[in-house]
Amino acid sequence: MLMNKMREAAAKEGYECMIHAYSVSQAKTAAADADCILIGPQVRYEKENVEKQCPQVPVAVIDMVSYGRLDGAKVLAAAKKLMGD
């Protein structure tokens, strides 16, 4: 659901991007085409592991409040900041 909210927020602001959701075990494969990786707060303990698997891609944990509120605009803003946009 959060992914859809992020897509809606991107469309609303005219920000062209592709947003996908994968399991942590798929991070290395998915990172081949990724500009950043956001991890759900429930698996924040995997952040270091994902960073090691995907050293070329910035990785961050989604803020728990934004995640819980399904605040797609806020999570999209965090992703843009992580990418330097």
N, CA, C and O atoms as a GROMACS GRO file, in nm:
protein
  340
    1MET      N    1   0.081  -0.119   0.000
    1MET     CA    2   0.000   0.000   0.000
    1MET      C    3   0.086   0.126   0.000
    1MET      O    4   0.055   0.224  -0.068
    2LEU      N    5   0.195   0.124   0.076
    2LEU     CA    6   0.283   0.241   0.081
    2LEU      C    7   0.342   0.269  -0.056
    2LEU      O    8   0.354   0.385  -0.096
    3MET      N    9   0.377   0.165  -0.128
    3MET     CA   10   0.432   0.182  -0.262
    3MET      C   11   0.332   0.256  -0.350
    3MET      O   12   0.370   0.347  -0.425
    4ASN      N   13   0.205   0.221  -0.343
    4ASN     CA   14   0.103   0.289  -0.422
    4ASN      C   15   0.088   0.434  -0.381
    4ASN      O   16   0.068   0.522  -0.465
    5LYS      N   17   0.096   0.460  -0.252
    5LYS     CA   18   0.088   0.598  -0.202
    5LYS      C   19   0.206   0.680  -0.250
    5LYS      O   20   0.192   0.798  -0.282
    6MET      N   21   0.323   0.618  -0.256
    6MET     CA   22   0.441   0.687  -0.308
    6MET      C   23   0.424   0.717  -0.457
    6MET      O   24   0.459   0.826  -0.503
    7ARG      N   25   0.370   0.623  -0.530
    7ARG     CA   26   0.345   0.645  -0.673
    7ARG      C   27   0.246   0.760  -0.693
    7ARG      O   28   0.266   0.844  -0.781
    8GLU      N   29   0.140   0.763  -0.612
    8GLU     CA   30   0.042   0.872  -0.621
    8GLU      C   31   0.108   1.006  -0.591
    8GLU      O   32   0.081   1.105  -0.659
    9ALA      N   33   0.192   1.010  -0.490
    9ALA     CA   34   0.260   1.134  -0.453
    9ALA      C   35   0.352   1.180  -0.565
    9ALA      O   36   0.359   1.299  -0.595
   10ALA      N   37   0.423   1.087  -0.628
   10ALA     CA   38   0.513   1.120  -0.738
   10ALA      C   39   0.433   1.176  -0.856
   10ALA      O   40   0.473   1.276  -0.916
   11ALA      N   41   0.322   1.113  -0.888
   11ALA     CA   42   0.239   1.159  -1.000
   11ALA      C   43   0.183   1.298  -0.971
   11ALA      O   44   0.177   1.384  -1.059
   12LYS      N   45   0.142   1.320  -0.847
   12LYS     CA   46   0.084   1.449  -0.808
   12LYS      C   47   0.185   1.563  -0.824
   12LYS      O   48   0.148   1.674  -0.863
   13GLU      N   49   0.311   1.536  -0.795
   13GLU     CA   50   0.412   1.641  -0.809
   13GLU      C   51   0.486   1.637  -0.943
   13GLU      O   52   0.578   1.715  -0.966
   14GLY      N   53   0.444   1.546  -1.031
   14GLY     CA   54   0.505   1.538  -1.163
   14GLY      C   55   0.646   1.484  -1.161
   14GLY      O   56   0.726   1.516  -1.249
   15TYR      N   57   0.678   1.405  -1.063
   15TYR     CA   58   0.812   1.347  -1.048
   15TYR      C   59   0.814   1.211  -1.116
   15TYR      O   60   0.744   1.118  -1.074
   16GLU      N   61   0.893   1.200  -1.220
   16GLU     CA   62   0.901   1.074  -1.294
   16GLU      C   63   0.995   0.978  -1.223
   16GLU      O   64   1.112   1.007  -1.202
   17CYS      N   65   0.940   0.862  -1.187
   17CYS     CA   66   1.022   0.761  -1.120
   17CYS      C   67   0.952   0.626  -1.129
   17CYS      O   68   0.834   0.617  -1.164
   18MET      N   69   1.025   0.524  -1.096
   18MET     CA   70   0.969   0.390  -1.086
   18MET      C   71   0.988   0.343  -0.942
   18MET      O   72   1.098   0.351  -0.887
   19ILE      N   73   0.882   0.296  -0.883
   19ILE     CA   74   0.886   0.253  -0.743
   19ILE      C   75   0.840   0.107  -0.738
   19ILE      O   76   0.732   0.072  -0.786
   20HIS      N   77   0.925   0.023  -0.679
   20HIS     CA   78   0.895  -0.120  -0.669
   20HIS      C   79   0.918  -0.166  -0.526
   20HIS      O   80   0.994  -0.104  -0.450
   21ALA      N   81   0.854  -0.275  -0.490
   21ALA     CA   82   0.874  -0.336  -0.358
   21ALA      C   83   0.929  -0.477  -0.376
   21ALA      O   84   0.881  -0.554  -0.458
   22TYR      N   85   1.030  -0.507  -0.298
   22TYR     CA   86   1.093  -0.639  -0.301
   22TYR      C   87   1.120  -0.683  -0.158
   22TYR      O   88   1.121  -0.602  -0.065
   23SER      N   89   1.142  -0.811  -0.142
   23SER     CA   90   1.183  -0.862  -0.011
   23SER      C   91   1.331  -0.828   0.009
   23SER      O   92   1.402  -0.802  -0.088
   24VAL      N   93   1.376  -0.829   0.132
   24VAL     CA   94   1.516  -0.801   0.162
   24VAL      C   95   1.607  -0.902   0.092
   24VAL      O   96   1.717  -0.868   0.049
   25SER      N   97   1.561  -1.024   0.081
   25SER     CA   98   1.643  -1.127   0.016
   25SER      C   99   1.663  -1.099  -0.133
   25SER      O  100   1.753  -1.156  -0.194
   26GLN      N  101   1.582  -1.015  -0.192
   26GLN     CA  102   1.593  -0.980  -0.334
   26GLN      C  103   1.670  -0.849  -0.355
   26GLN      O  104   1.683  -0.804  -0.469
   27ALA      N  105   1.721  -0.789  -0.250
   27ALA     CA  106   1.785  -0.657  -0.259
   27ALA      C  107   1.899  -0.654  -0.360
   27ALA      O  108   1.906  -0.562  -0.442
   28LYS      N  109   1.986  -0.751  -0.355
   28LYS     CA  110   2.102  -0.749  -0.444
   28LYS      C  111   2.060  -0.754  -0.591
   28LYS      O  112   2.116  -0.681  -0.673
   29THR      N  113   1.965  -0.836  -0.624
   29THR     CA  114   1.916  -0.846  -0.762
   29THR      C  115   1.844  -0.718  -0.803
   29THR      O  116   1.867  -0.665  -0.912
   30ALA      N  117   1.757  -0.668  -0.717
   30ALA     CA  118   1.679  -0.548  -0.747
   30ALA      C  119   1.766  -0.424  -0.757
   30ALA      O  120   1.733  -0.330  -0.830
   31ALA      N  121   1.877  -0.422  -0.685
   31ALA     CA  122   1.964  -0.304  -0.681
   31ALA      C  123   2.032  -0.276  -0.814
   31ALA      O  124   2.084  -0.167  -0.835
   32ALA      N  125   2.034  -0.372  -0.903
   32ALA     CA  126   2.098  -0.353  -1.033
   32ALA      C  127   2.040  -0.234  -1.107
   32ALA      O  128   2.111  -0.166  -1.181
   33ASP      N  129   1.911  -0.207  -1.088
   33ASP     CA  130   1.844  -0.097  -1.156
   33ASP      C  131   1.797   0.013  -1.060
   33ASP      O  132   1.725   0.103  -1.101
   34ALA      N  133   1.838   0.005  -0.935
   34ALA     CA  134   1.786   0.098  -0.834
   34ALA      C  135   1.876   0.220  -0.815
   34ALA      O  136   1.998   0.213  -0.826
   35ASP      N  137   1.812   0.333  -0.785
   35ASP     CA  138   1.884   0.455  -0.750
   35ASP      C  139   1.894   0.469  -0.598
   35ASP      O  140   1.982   0.539  -0.548
   36CYS      N  141   1.805   0.402  -0.526
   36CYS     CA  142   1.812   0.396  -0.380
   36CYS      C  143   1.730   0.277  -0.333
   36CYS      O  144   1.646   0.224  -0.405
   37ILE      N  145   1.755   0.239  -0.209
   37ILE     CA  146   1.681   0.129  -0.147
   37ILE      C  147   1.629   0.180  -0.013
   37ILE      O  148   1.704   0.230   0.070
   38LEU      N  149   1.498   0.165   0.006
   38LEU     CA  150   1.435   0.198   0.134
   38LEU      C  151   1.390   0.069   0.199
   38LEU      O  152   1.329  -0.017   0.135
   39ILE      N  153   1.421   0.056   0.327
   39ILE     CA  154   1.388  -0.065   0.401
   39ILE      C  155   1.280  -0.032   0.503
   39ILE      O  156   1.286   0.071   0.570
   40GLY      N  157   1.183  -0.120   0.515
   40GLY     CA  158   1.078  -0.102   0.614
   40GLY      C  159   1.133  -0.106   0.755
   40GLY      O  160   1.230  -0.177   0.781
   41PRO      N  161   1.073  -0.030   0.846
   41PRO     CA  162   1.126  -0.025   0.984
   41PRO      C  163   1.125  -0.159   1.055
   41PRO      O  164   1.202  -0.180   1.149
   42GLN      N  165   1.039  -0.250   1.014
   42GLN     CA  166   1.031  -0.381   1.079
   42GLN      C  167   1.152  -0.469   1.047
   42GLN      O  168   1.175  -0.568   1.115
   43VAL      N  169   1.229  -0.433   0.943
   43VAL     CA  170   1.350  -0.508   0.909
   43VAL      C  171   1.473  -0.418   0.911
   43VAL      O  172   1.569  -0.441   0.838
   44ARG      N  173   1.469  -0.315   0.993
   44ARG     CA  174   1.581  -0.220   1.002
   44ARG      C  175   1.713  -0.289   1.036
   44ARG      O  176   1.820  -0.241   1.000
   45TYR      N  177   1.705  -0.402   1.106
   45TYR     CA  178   1.826  -0.478   1.142
   45TYR      C  179   1.899  -0.532   1.018
   45TYR      O  180   2.015  -0.572   1.029
   46GLU      N  181   1.834  -0.533   0.902
   46GLU     CA  182   1.894  -0.582   0.777
   46GLU      C  183   1.970  -0.472   0.701
   46GLU      O  184   2.034  -0.501   0.600
   47LYS      N  185   1.964  -0.349   0.748
   47LYS     CA  186   2.023  -0.236   0.674
   47LYS      C  187   2.171  -0.259   0.643
   47LYS      O  188   2.213  -0.243   0.528
   48GLU      N  189   2.248  -0.295   0.741
   48GLU     CA  190   2.391  -0.316   0.720
   48GLU      C  191   2.417  -0.428   0.619
   48GLU      O  192   2.506  -0.418   0.535
   49ASN      N  193   2.339  -0.533   0.627
   49ASN     CA  194   2.351  -0.645   0.533
   49ASN      C  195   2.320  -0.599   0.389
   49ASN      O  196   2.392  -0.634   0.296
   50VAL      N  197   2.215  -0.522   0.372
   50VAL     CA  198   2.178  -0.472   0.239
   50VAL      C  199   2.286  -0.376   0.188
   50VAL      O  200   2.320  -0.380   0.069
   51GLU      N  201   2.340  -0.292   0.274
   51GLU     CA  202   2.446  -0.200   0.232
   51GLU      C  203   2.569  -0.277   0.183
   51GLU      O  204   2.633  -0.236   0.086
   52LYS      N  205   2.600  -0.387   0.248
   52LYS     CA  206   2.714  -0.469   0.206
   52LYS      C  207   2.687  -0.536   0.072
   52LYS      O  208   2.777  -0.547  -0.012
   53GLN      N  209   2.565  -0.582   0.051
   53GLN     CA  210   2.528  -0.649  -0.073
   53GLN      C  211   2.516  -0.550  -0.190
   53GLN      O  212   2.538  -0.588  -0.305
   54CYS      N  213   2.483  -0.425  -0.160
   54CYS     CA  214   2.454  -0.325  -0.263
   54CYS      C  215   2.535  -0.198  -0.237
   54CYS      O  216   2.476  -0.092  -0.215
   55PRO      N  217   2.668  -0.205  -0.240
   55PRO     CA  218   2.748  -0.089  -0.202
   55PRO      C  219   2.734   0.031  -0.296
   55PRO      O  220   2.769   0.143  -0.258
   56GLN      N  221   2.685   0.010  -0.416
   56GLN     CA  222   2.672   0.117  -0.513
   56GLN      C  223   2.541   0.196  -0.498
   56GLN      O  224   2.521   0.295  -0.568
   57VAL      N  225   2.452   0.152  -0.410
   57VAL     CA  226   2.319   0.212  -0.396
   57VAL      C  227   2.300   0.263  -0.253
   57VAL      O  228   2.326   0.190  -0.158
   58PRO      N  229   2.256   0.390  -0.237
   58PRO     CA  230   2.228   0.439  -0.102
   58PRO      C  231   2.109   0.365  -0.040
   58PRO      O  232   2.010   0.336  -0.107
   59VAL      N  233   2.122   0.336   0.089
   59VAL     CA  234   2.020   0.258   0.161
   59VAL      C  235   1.976   0.336   0.285
   59VAL      O  236   2.060   0.394   0.354
   60ALA      N  237   1.847   0.337   0.312
   60ALA     CA  238   1.794   0.403   0.433
   60ALA      C  239   1.675   0.324   0.484
   60ALA      O  240   1.612   0.248   0.410
   61VAL      N  241   1.646   0.342   0.613
   61VAL     CA  242   1.529   0.282   0.675
   61VAL      C  243   1.417   0.385   0.673
   61VAL      O  244   1.438   0.501   0.707
   62ILE      N  245   1.299   0.342   0.632
   62ILE     CA  246   1.183   0.431   0.629
   62ILE      C  247   1.145   0.468   0.772
   62ILE      O  248   1.141   0.383   0.861
   63ASP      N  249   1.118   0.596   0.792
   63ASP     CA  250   1.074   0.647   0.922
   63ASP      C  251   0.948   0.570   0.966
   63ASP      O  252   0.854   0.553   0.888
   64MET      N  253   0.948   0.525   1.090
   64MET     CA  254   0.839   0.443   1.142
   64MET      C  255   0.704   0.514   1.138
   64MET      O  256   0.603   0.451   1.105
   65VAL      N  257   0.701   0.641   1.169
   65VAL     CA  258   0.574   0.716   1.169
   65VAL      C  259   0.521   0.728   1.027
   65VAL      O  260   0.403   0.704   1.002
   66SER      N  261   0.608   0.765   0.933
   66SER     CA  262   0.566   0.777   0.792
   66SER      C  263   0.519   0.643   0.739
   66SER      O  264   0.421   0.637   0.664
   67TYR      N  265   0.587   0.537   0.776
   67TYR     CA  266   0.550   0.402   0.734
   67TYR      C  267   0.413   0.365   0.790
   67TYR      O  268   0.326   0.317   0.717
   68GLY      N  269   0.395   0.388   0.918
   68GLY     CA  270   0.269   0.354   0.984
   68GLY      C  271   0.152   0.434   0.932
   68GLY      O  272   0.040   0.382   0.927
   69ARG      N  273   0.174   0.557   0.893
   69ARG     CA  274   0.068   0.643   0.841
   69ARG      C  275   0.049   0.628   0.691
   69ARG      O  276  -0.037   0.692   0.632
   70LEU      N  277   0.130   0.543   0.629
   70LEU     CA  278   0.128   0.526   0.483
   70LEU      C  279   0.141   0.661   0.414
   70LEU      O  280   0.069   0.691   0.319
   71ASP      N  281   0.235   0.741   0.464
   71ASP     CA  282   0.256   0.876   0.411
   71ASP      C  283   0.351   0.869   0.291
   71ASP      O  284   0.472   0.888   0.304
   72GLY      N  285   0.294   0.840   0.176
   72GLY     CA  286   0.372   0.825   0.054
   72GLY      C  287   0.452   0.948   0.017
   72GLY      O  288   0.565   0.938  -0.031
   73ALA      N  289   0.395   1.065   0.041
   73ALA     CA  290   0.465   1.190   0.007
   73ALA      C  291   0.590   1.206   0.092
   73ALA      O  292   0.695   1.247   0.042
   74LYS      N  293   0.580   1.175   0.219
   74LYS     CA  294   0.695   1.190   0.308
   74LYS      C  295   0.804   1.088   0.276
   74LYS      O  296   0.923   1.120   0.279
   75VAL      N  297   0.764   0.966   0.247
   75VAL     CA  298   0.862   0.863   0.216
   75VAL      C  299   0.927   0.893   0.080
   75VAL      O  300   1.047   0.871   0.063
   76LEU      N  301   0.849   0.943  -0.015
   76LEU     CA  302   0.906   0.983  -0.143
   76LEU      C  303   1.007   1.095  -0.124
   76LEU      O  304   1.113   1.094  -0.186
   77ALA      N  305   0.974   1.192  -0.040
   77ALA     CA  306   1.066   1.303  -0.011
   77ALA      C  307   1.195   1.250   0.050
   77ALA      O  308   1.304   1.298   0.017
   78ALA      N  309   1.185   1.151   0.137
   78ALA     CA  310   1.306   1.091   0.197
   78ALA      C  311   1.389   1.021   0.092
   78ALA      O  312   1.512   1.029   0.094
   79ALA      N  313   1.324   0.952  -0.001
   79ALA     CA  314   1.397   0.884  -0.109
   79ALA      C  315   1.468   0.986  -0.198
   79ALA      O  316   1.583   0.966  -0.237
   80LYS      N  317   1.399   1.094  -0.230
   80LYS     CA  318   1.459   1.199  -0.314
   80LYS      C  319   1.579   1.260  -0.244
   80LYS      O  320   1.681   1.286  -0.308
   81LYS      N  321   1.568   1.282  -0.116
   81LYS     CA  322   1.681   1.338  -0.041
   81LYS      C  323   1.799   1.240  -0.040
   81LYS      O  324   1.914   1.280  -0.055
   82LEU      N  325   1.769   1.112  -0.022
   82LEU     CA  326   1.872   1.008  -0.021
   82LEU      C  327   1.948   1.004  -0.154
   82LEU      O  328   2.068   0.979  -0.158
   83MET      N  329   1.874   1.030  -0.263
   83MET     CA  330   1.935   1.029  -0.396
   83MET      C  331   1.998   1.163  -0.435
   83MET      O  332   2.064   1.174  -0.538
   84GLY      N  333   1.975   1.264  -0.351
   84GLY     CA  334   2.030   1.395  -0.382
   84GLY      C  335   1.945   1.477  -0.477
   84GLY      O  336   1.994   1.573  -0.536
   85ASP      N  337   1.818   1.438  -0.493
   85ASP     CA  338   1.724   1.512  -0.578
   85ASP      C  339   1.660   1.626  -0.503
   85ASP      O  340   1.578   1.699  -0.559
   0.00000   0.00000   0.00000
